[in-house]
Amino acid sequence: YELSTDEVTLRAYKKPLRFALHRADGSRVWSEAKGLSWTGDTTVQTLARGAGEQFYGAGMQNGRGNTSHRDKTVQVAVDYNWNDGGHPNSVPFYLSSAGYGVFRNTYAPGTYAFTDPVTTSAKEQRFDAYFFAGTGADAAKDVIGQYTDLTGKPFLPPVYGMEVGDADCYLHNANRGERRTLDALKVADGYVENDMPNGWMLVNDGYGCGYEDLEETAQGLKDRKMELGLWTEDGIEDLAAQVKAGQRVAKLDVAWVGEGYKFALDGCKDAYKGIEDNSDARGFTWAPESWAGAQRCGVQWSGDQYGTWEYIRWQIPTYAGATMSGLAYTTGDIDGIFGGSAKTYTRDLQ
């Protein structure tokens, strides 16, 4: 059986049931090597692999992603590992050099084995997937465009969101002595005095760190051409009041959104909306865990690492590879939050 458009034909083979997609000239885009299969808790699709076919995507795969996943197995799930080999902010979408992409419409963790044949599984007893067929000279770009048509185009960040940010606890910080939230302005002055661009400051970054004098701090930062950001470990119940006082950046900690999947995506959307609903600013959030669609409301972040030359090396394929899943804004900490040196800090900043 065939279902055709001007560009592609979907073929259905009845016994056993399996599907294949071909272009108008008859060339194969993808085909199932066998029909769907189920276990007690998992659904598996099995696709034939082309002789030179390469695979990309699956979201933020630390240390991987800008090189092909061919012959590799990648995980799409929460793993609380933000170091090399981890997969925070992973998404259930992959892209093939054959000119197609697949998005598993699910909040379940998955495993994608790009072996021969290719097997992709999700921990659920249902199969719901969107297949995208790319056209033109840059079929990969077309596929990513179709995927983000479905899951959401990346948000347009504010200008300060494209700049460096500073994060610390400026209230009763045991590591740095007694301080007040307004002391953040002294650090902000250092950026100005040294002609060092800085777009925003998280002034309560750390477990148990509160804040005070929020309006005065926000105005002081604005006077220095920076914006106020706040970190949250337990939700956004106070977000509306904080935004009215001057907050423009929301960092969502793993203690809150670390559950990942739908919970993290909802947190991203709610925080983004909370900024836009209570100010004239564009929404701007950061999160260490997210899911497909988070590109429309936030920056995907992988941080809390040690600053080393190796850290710089594996960040590059991480962020480059994430773009292959529609994640336009991905980042980490400059020179980590542990270790580090003047040389690695400078190189990482570059």
C-alpha positions as CSV (number, residue, x, y, z in Angstrom):
1,Y,0.0,0.0,0.0
2,E,1.2,3.5,-0.8
3,L,0.4,7.0,0.4
4,S,2.0,9.7,-1.8
5,T,2.7,13.4,-2.1
6,D,4.6,15.1,-4.9
7,E,7.8,14.5,-3.0
8,V,7.6,11.3,-0.9
9,T,5.7,8.0,-0.8
10,L,5.0,6.1,2.4
11,R,4.9,2.4,1.8
12,A,3.0,0.0,4.1
13,Y,3.8,-3.7,4.0
14,K,1.1,-5.8,5.6
15,K,2.7,-9.2,6.5
16,P,4.5,-8.5,8.7
17,L,3.4,-4.8,9.2
18,R,6.2,-2.4,8.6
19,F,6.7,1.0,6.8
20,A,9.2,2.7,4.5
21,L,9.5,6.2,3.1
22,H,10.8,6.8,-0.4
23,R,11.4,10.0,-2.5
24,A,9.6,10.6,-5.8
25,D,12.7,9.2,-7.6
26,G,12.4,6.0,-5.8
27,S,15.3,6.5,-3.4
28,R,14.8,5.3,0.1
29,V,14.7,7.8,3.0
30,W,14.1,5.2,5.7
31,S,12.6,1.8,6.2
32,E,11.7,-0.4,9.1
33,A,13.9,-3.5,9.1
34,K,11.1,-5.2,11.1
35,G,7.9,-4.1,12.7
36,L,7.5,-2.4,16.1
37,S,8.2,-4.6,19.1
38,W,7.2,-4.4,22.7
39,T,8.5,-5.7,26.0
40,G,6.9,-5.4,29.4
41,D,7.9,-1.7,29.7
42,T,9.5,-0.6,26.4
43,T,8.5,0.1,22.8
44,V,11.2,-0.4,20.1
45,Q,11.4,0.7,16.5
46,T,14.0,-1.0,14.2
47,L,15.2,0.8,11.1
48,A,17.6,-0.3,8.4
49,R,20.9,1.7,8.3
50,G,22.4,3.0,5.1
51,A,26.0,2.1,4.2
52,G,27.3,5.6,5.0
53,E,24.4,7.0,7.0
54,Q,25.3,9.3,9.9
55,F,23.3,10.3,12.9
56,Y,23.1,13.4,15.1
57,G,21.0,15.0,17.7
58,A,19.4,13.6,21.0
59,G,19.8,17.0,22.6
60,M,22.7,18.0,24.9
61,Q,25.1,15.0,24.8
62,N,28.2,16.2,26.8
63,G,31.4,15.7,24.8
64,R,29.5,14.4,21.8
65,G,27.0,15.5,19.2
66,N,28.9,17.4,16.6
67,T,30.4,14.1,15.4
68,S,28.2,11.2,14.2
69,H,26.5,8.9,16.6
70,R,27.0,6.1,14.1
71,D,27.8,2.8,15.9
72,K,27.1,4.4,19.2
73,T,24.3,4.2,21.8
74,V,23.0,7.4,23.3
75,Q,20.6,7.9,26.2
76,V,17.8,10.4,26.3
77,A,16.9,10.7,29.9
78,V,17.6,12.5,33.2
79,D,21.0,11.3,34.6
80,Y,22.2,14.2,36.9
81,N,25.6,14.1,35.1
82,W,26.8,17.5,33.8
83,N,30.3,16.2,33.0
84,D,31.8,14.6,29.9
85,G,29.6,11.7,29.0
86,G,26.5,12.9,30.7
87,H,23.3,13.8,28.9
88,P,21.5,16.7,30.6
89,N,18.9,18.5,28.5
90,S,18.7,15.5,26.2
91,V,15.7,15.4,23.8
92,P,13.9,12.5,22.0
93,F,14.9,13.7,18.5
94,Y,17.5,12.6,16.1
95,L,18.7,13.5,12.7
96,S,20.0,11.4,9.8
97,S,22.3,12.3,6.9
98,A,19.8,10.4,4.8
99,G,17.6,13.5,5.0
100,Y,15.1,12.6,7.7
101,G,14.6,13.2,11.5
102,V,12.4,11.4,14.1
103,F,10.8,13.0,17.2
104,R,9.4,10.6,19.7
105,N,6.4,12.4,21.1
106,T,6.9,11.3,24.7
107,Y,8.1,12.2,28.2
108,A,9.6,8.8,28.7
109,P,13.3,8.1,28.9
110,G,14.8,6.4,25.8
111,T,17.8,4.6,24.3
112,Y,18.9,5.2,20.7
113,A,21.4,2.6,19.3
114,F,22.7,3.7,15.9
115,T,24.0,0.3,15.1
116,D,23.0,-1.9,12.2
117,P,20.0,-2.0,12.3
118,V,19.2,1.1,14.2
119,T,17.0,0.5,17.3
120,T,15.3,3.3,19.2
121,S,13.3,2.6,22.3
122,A,11.3,4.4,24.9
123,K,10.2,3.2,28.3
124,E,6.5,3.1,27.6
125,Q,4.0,0.7,25.9
126,R,3.0,3.1,23.2
127,F,4.6,4.4,20.0
128,D,4.0,8.0,19.0
129,A,6.5,9.6,16.7
130,Y,6.8,12.4,14.1
131,F,9.0,11.7,11.0
132,F,10.4,14.7,9.1
133,A,11.7,14.4,5.5
134,G,14.0,17.2,4.5
135,T,14.3,18.6,1.0
136,G,16.7,20.8,-0.9
137,A,20.5,21.2,-0.8
138,D,20.5,21.5,3.0
139,A,18.0,18.7,4.0
140,A,19.4,18.7,7.6
141,K,18.5,22.3,8.1
142,D,15.1,21.7,6.7
143,V,14.5,18.8,9.0
144,I,15.5,20.8,12.1
145,G,13.2,23.6,10.8
146,Q,10.3,21.2,10.6
147,Y,11.1,19.8,14.1
148,T,11.0,23.3,15.6
149,D,7.9,24.2,13.7
150,L,6.3,21.4,15.8
151,T,8.0,21.8,19.1
152,G,8.6,25.6,19.0
153,K,11.0,28.0,17.5
154,P,13.9,29.2,19.8
155,F,12.9,32.3,21.7
156,L,14.5,35.6,21.0
157,P,16.6,36.5,24.0
158,P,17.1,40.0,25.3
159,V,20.5,41.6,24.4
160,Y,21.8,41.2,28.0
161,G,21.0,37.5,27.7
162,M,23.7,37.1,25.0
163,E,26.3,38.5,27.4
164,V,28.3,37.1,30.2
165,G,26.5,36.7,33.5
166,D,27.9,36.7,37.1
167,A,26.5,34.4,39.7
168,D,27.2,34.3,43.5
169,C,25.6,34.4,46.9
170,Y,25.8,38.0,48.2
171,L,24.0,37.5,51.5
172,H,25.6,35.8,54.5
173,N,28.1,33.9,52.3
174,A,30.2,31.6,54.6
175,N,32.8,31.2,51.8
176,R,33.4,35.0,51.5
177,G,32.5,36.5,54.8
178,E,29.5,38.5,55.9
179,R,28.0,40.3,52.9
180,R,24.7,42.0,51.9
181,T,22.8,41.7,48.6
182,L,23.8,45.3,47.8
183,D,27.4,44.3,47.9
184,A,26.8,42.8,44.5
185,L,27.1,46.4,43.2
186,K,30.7,46.5,44.3
187,V,31.4,43.5,42.0
188,A,29.4,45.1,39.2
189,D,31.6,48.2,39.6
190,G,34.6,46.0,38.9
191,Y,33.2,45.0,35.5
192,V,32.6,48.7,34.7
193,E,36.0,49.9,35.9
194,N,37.8,47.2,33.9
195,D,35.7,47.6,30.8
196,M,34.5,44.0,31.1
197,P,31.1,43.5,29.5
198,N,28.6,41.8,31.8
199,G,24.9,41.5,31.1
200,W,23.4,40.3,34.3
201,M,24.0,39.1,37.9
202,L,22.4,36.3,39.9
203,V,22.7,37.7,43.4
204,N,21.4,34.7,45.4
205,D,23.1,31.8,43.6
206,G,23.5,29.1,46.2
207,Y,21.4,26.8,48.4
208,G,19.9,28.6,51.3
209,C,21.0,32.0,50.0
210,G,18.2,34.6,50.2
211,Y,18.2,38.3,49.2
212,E,17.3,41.7,50.5
213,D,16.9,45.2,49.1
214,L,15.8,43.8,45.8
215,E,14.6,47.0,44.2
216,E,17.7,48.9,45.2
217,T,19.9,46.2,43.9
218,A,18.0,45.9,40.6
219,Q,18.2,49.7,40.0
220,G,21.9,49.8,40.9
221,L,22.6,47.1,38.3
222,K,20.5,48.9,35.7
223,D,22.6,52.0,36.4
224,R,25.6,49.9,35.5
225,K,23.9,48.6,32.4
226,M,23.2,45.1,33.9
227,E,20.1,43.3,34.9
228,L,19.1,41.5,38.1
229,G,18.8,37.7,38.1
230,L,17.6,35.3,40.8
231,W,18.2,31.6,41.4
232,T,15.4,29.4,42.7
233,E,15.6,25.9,44.3
234,D,12.0,25.5,45.2
235,G,9.7,27.1,42.6
236,I,8.5,30.5,41.4
237,E,5.7,31.4,43.8
238,D,7.4,34.8,44.4
239,L,8.3,35.4,40.7
240,A,5.7,38.0,40.0
241,A,6.7,40.2,42.9
242,Q,10.4,39.7,42.1
243,V,10.0,40.7,38.5
244,K,8.0,43.8,39.5
245,A,11.0,44.6,41.8
246,G,13.4,44.3,38.8
247,Q,14.3,40.6,38.3
248,R,14.9,39.9,34.6
249,V,16.7,36.5,34.7
250,A,15.4,33.3,36.3
251,K,17.8,30.4,36.9
252,L,16.0,27.2,37.7
253,D,18.0,24.9,39.9
254,V,18.2,21.1,39.7
255,A,16.6,21.0,43.2
256,W,13.4,22.2,41.6
257,V,13.4,21.1,37.9
258,G,15.8,18.2,38.3
259,E,12.9,15.8,37.9
260,G,13.2,16.7,34.2
261,Y,10.8,15.7,31.4
262,K,7.4,17.4,31.5
263,F,8.1,18.9,35.0
264,A,11.2,20.7,33.8
265,L,9.6,21.9,30.6
266,D,6.6,23.3,32.5
267,G,9.0,25.1,34.9
268,C,10.8,26.7,32.0
269,K,7.5,27.8,30.3
270,D,6.1,29.2,33.6
271,A,9.2,31.1,34.5
272,Y,9.5,32.6,31.1
273,K,5.9,33.6,31.1
274,G,6.2,35.0,34.6
275,I,8.9,37.5,33.5
276,E,6.9,38.6,30.4
277,D,3.6,38.9,32.2
278,N,5.0,41.2,34.9
279,S,7.3,43.4,33.0
280,D,8.1,44.8,29.6
281,A,11.1,42.5,29.2
282,R,11.6,39.4,27.2
283,G,11.6,36.2,29.1
284,F,15.0,34.7,30.0
285,T,15.6,31.5,31.9
286,W,18.4,29.0,32.5
287,A,17.9,25.3,33.4
288,P,20.1,22.3,34.0
289,E,17.4,19.8,32.9
290,S,14.8,20.2,30.2
291,W,13.1,18.4,27.3
292,A,12.0,18.9,23.7
293,G,10.4,22.3,23.3
294,A,12.6,24.0,26.0
295,Q,14.3,26.0,23.2
296,R,11.2,28.3,23.1
297,C,11.6,29.4,26.7
298,G,15.1,29.1,28.0
299,V,18.9,28.5,27.9
300,Q,20.0,24.9,28.4
301,W,22.9,24.8,30.8
302,S,25.5,22.3,31.9
303,G,27.6,23.5,34.8
304,D,29.1,23.0,38.2
305,Q,32.3,21.5,36.7
306,Y,36.0,21.8,37.3
307,G,37.9,24.4,35.2
308,T,40.5,22.5,33.1
309,W,41.7,22.4,29.5
310,E,39.8,19.2,29.1
311,Y,36.6,21.0,30.3
312,I,37.0,23.5,27.5
313,R,37.6,20.7,24.9
314,W,34.4,18.8,25.6
315,Q,32.2,21.8,25.8
316,I,32.7,22.6,22.1
317,P,31.1,19.4,20.7
318,T,28.5,19.6,23.4
319,Y,27.1,22.9,22.4
320,A,27.7,22.5,18.6
321,G,26.0,19.1,18.7
322,A,23.0,20.5,20.7
323,T,22.2,22.8,17.8
324,M,21.4,19.7,15.8
325,S,18.4,19.2,18.0
326,G,17.1,22.8,17.7
327,L,18.7,23.9,21.0
328,A,19.9,27.4,19.9
329,Y,21.1,28.6,23.3
330,T,23.3,26.2,25.3
331,T,26.1,27.2,27.8
332,G,28.0,26.4,30.9
333,D,30.2,28.1,33.6
334,I,33.3,30.0,32.5
335,D,36.3,27.9,33.7
336,G,33.9,25.9,35.9
337,I,33.1,26.6,39.5
338,F,35.9,24.5,41.0
339,G,39.6,24.6,40.2
340,G,40.5,26.7,37.2
341,S,43.3,29.1,36.4
342,A,44.0,32.4,34.8
343,K,45.0,30.7,31.6
344,T,42.0,28.4,31.3
345,Y,39.6,31.1,32.4
346,T,40.9,33.4,29.6
347,R,40.8,30.6,27.0
348,D,37.3,29.5,28.0
349,L,36.1,33.1,27.8
350,Q,37.5,33.4,24.3
